[in-house]
Amino acid sequence: MSDYDAIVIGAGMGGLTAGALLAKRGRKVLDCATPLDFERRLLLPEGAIYALQQDLPAQAMFRPSAKSKSIRGLYLTGSSTHPGGGVPSVIGSGVIAAKLIEQNEG
């Protein structure tokens, strides 16, 4: 990542939000996908507000956190991560990821 402060992989609203917030704060961001990529790769026409799973184990507190526990420098956004699905929550996941990136990656 020597040329970029953050690389956004995925076209979801959360990733776009995180990238936009980081860029607005002067970070150099590379966006590696478009909404069309998201639709094609995940077979989710126009997105799915509650991701791929809607049962209890996939609800808010059980979703993956924004910062990966096993891969250094990996931050997650979108309806599959905490705080969950729906436009406000997905945008919130981008805000959470952007703050974590600033705190942890300098």
C-alpha positions as CSV (number, residue, x, y, z in Angstrom):
1,M,0.0,0.0,0.0
2,S,2.9,2.3,-0.4
3,D,1.1,4.6,-2.9
4,Y,-2.2,4.7,-1.0
5,D,-3.3,5.2,2.6
6,A,-6.3,2.9,2.0
7,I,-7.5,0.6,-0.7
8,V,-11.3,0.1,-0.8
9,I,-12.2,-3.3,-2.2
10,G,-15.9,-3.7,-2.7
11,A,-18.6,-1.5,-4.1
12,G,-21.0,-1.4,-1.1
13,M,-22.2,1.8,0.4
14,G,-20.1,1.2,3.5
15,G,-16.9,0.9,1.5
16,L,-17.7,4.0,-0.6
17,T,-18.5,5.9,2.6
18,A,-15.2,4.9,4.3
19,G,-13.2,5.8,1.1
20,A,-15.0,9.2,0.8
21,L,-14.4,10.1,4.4
22,L,-10.7,9.2,4.3
23,A,-10.2,11.1,1.0
24,K,-12.0,14.1,2.5
25,R,-9.5,14.0,5.3
26,G,-6.6,14.1,2.9
27,R,-5.9,10.4,2.6
28,K,-5.0,8.9,-0.8
29,V,-7.6,6.2,-1.5
30,L,-7.9,3.6,-4.2
31,D,-11.4,2.3,-5.0
32,C,-11.2,-1.2,-6.6
33,A,-14.8,-1.9,-7.5
34,T,-18.0,-0.4,-8.7
35,P,-21.7,-1.2,-7.9
36,L,-21.7,-3.3,-11.1
37,D,-18.8,-5.4,-9.7
38,F,-20.7,-5.9,-6.5
39,E,-23.8,-7.1,-8.4
40,R,-21.8,-9.5,-10.6
41,R,-19.5,-11.0,-7.9
42,L,-22.1,-11.5,-5.2
43,L,-25.1,-12.1,-7.4
44,L,-27.0,-9.4,-5.4
45,P,-29.0,-7.3,-7.9
46,E,-29.1,-3.8,-6.6
47,G,-27.7,-5.1,-3.3
48,A,-29.4,-6.9,-0.4
49,I,-30.1,-4.7,2.6
50,Y,-29.6,-7.5,5.1
51,A,-26.8,-9.3,3.3
52,L,-26.8,-13.0,2.6
53,Q,-28.2,-14.3,5.9
54,Q,-31.1,-13.0,8.0
55,D,-31.2,-15.4,11.0
56,L,-30.2,-14.7,14.6
57,P,-26.5,-15.6,14.2
58,A,-26.2,-12.9,11.5
59,Q,-27.8,-10.1,13.5
60,A,-26.1,-6.9,14.8
61,M,-23.9,-8.1,17.7
62,F,-23.0,-11.3,16.0
63,R,-21.8,-9.7,12.8
64,P,-18.1,-9.4,12.1
65,S,-16.5,-6.2,13.5
66,A,-15.1,-3.5,11.2
67,K,-11.5,-4.4,12.1
68,S,-10.3,-7.9,11.2
69,K,-9.0,-9.9,14.1
70,S,-6.9,-12.1,11.9
71,I,-5.6,-10.0,9.0
72,R,-3.6,-6.9,9.8
73,G,-4.8,-3.8,8.0
74,L,-8.1,-5.4,6.8
75,Y,-11.2,-3.3,7.6
76,L,-14.8,-4.4,6.8
77,T,-17.9,-2.5,5.8
78,G,-21.3,-3.2,4.5
79,S,-24.5,-5.0,5.5
80,S,-22.7,-8.2,6.5
81,T,-20.7,-6.4,9.2
82,H,-21.6,-4.6,12.4
83,P,-23.9,-2.7,12.8
84,G,-25.9,-4.4,10.1
85,G,-28.1,-3.9,7.1
86,G,-30.1,-1.0,5.8
87,V,-28.7,2.2,4.3
88,P,-28.1,4.1,7.6
89,S,-26.3,1.1,9.2
90,V,-24.2,0.5,6.1
91,I,-23.2,4.1,5.9
92,G,-22.4,3.9,9.7
93,S,-20.2,0.9,9.0
94,G,-18.1,3.0,6.6
95,V,-17.8,5.8,9.2
96,I,-16.7,3.2,11.8
97,A,-14.1,1.7,9.4
98,A,-12.8,5.1,8.4
99,K,-12.3,6.1,12.1
100,L,-10.6,2.7,12.9
101,I,-8.3,3.1,9.9
102,E,-7.2,6.6,11.1
103,Q,-6.7,5.4,14.7
104,N,-4.8,2.2,13.8
105,E,-3.0,3.0,10.5
106,G,-1.7,6.4,11.4
